[in-house]
Amino acid sequence: MSTFVLVHGASHGGWCWFSVKSLLEDFGHVVFCPDLPSHGIDRTPLEAVTLPAYANAIHKVLDHVRGPVILVGHSLGGAVISEVASQSPSRVEKLIYVSGLLLGPGQTVHEIVANDTEALLLSAFDINEDATVATPIPDVAANVFYHDCSAESIALATTLLVPHAIAPNAYPASPLPEGMPRAYVECTLDRTITLRTQREMHAAVGCDRVVTLESGHSPFFSMPTGLASHLHALSSKL
């Protein structure tokens, strides 16, 4: 069995993985779901948040884990797991992106978001005057992130969403380690990172396997069993 580290996206926290964590543990895996800086219960000031700071938070998890891990990155978490792998390839067994931002060398999240003109992502946030902090708008976020999720999941998530720093979006991606196994889980109904953009990213960077879920942006809520089953299968097939 494998050790998974599940990395959430912007404004979320390790809490979003609770169902998937339990399902993966039922398969016999060890699973960690850390909070990135300023997310969940972490109280790092927003002005101190950078992409390297996100990566450092995951490195702290790896420091307490024996052997290499499978890093799973959802949405912005995709950029985080890539950065971790680029810094510590020997600690990473494989990378799995769940509708995740899979950037080529030198690319930024800003570039991907700007080019995804059909996405509704930006409508879900209130940006402050100096464009340093994005605060989720709960009613809009419910439609953009969770449109195919249960009312209970939407109520939970929109209560727990937090403002996030925009600075990491401008950080140029590091090259991925040569030969690092990676897979992509497409979400066909995603309104946040459109399917077109997901496919452009994994085609440009390259993935060993691509699997598809008929899900919106948050399959950890809309179809956790299907997502966990794919992650379990990918733990041995890559």
Secondary structure, DSSP 4 states (H G I P E B T S, - for coil): --EEEEE--TT--GGGGHHHHHHHHHTT-EEE-PPPTTSTT----GGG--HHHHHHHHHHHHTTSSS-EEEEEETTHHHHHHHHHHH-GGGEEEEEEES---PPTT--HHHHHHH-TT--GGGGEEEPTTS-EEEE-HHHHHHHH-TTS-HHHHHHHHHH---EESGGGGSPPPPPPTT--EEEEEETT-SSS-HHHHHHHHHHH--SEEEEES--S-HHHH-HHHHHHHHHHHHHH-
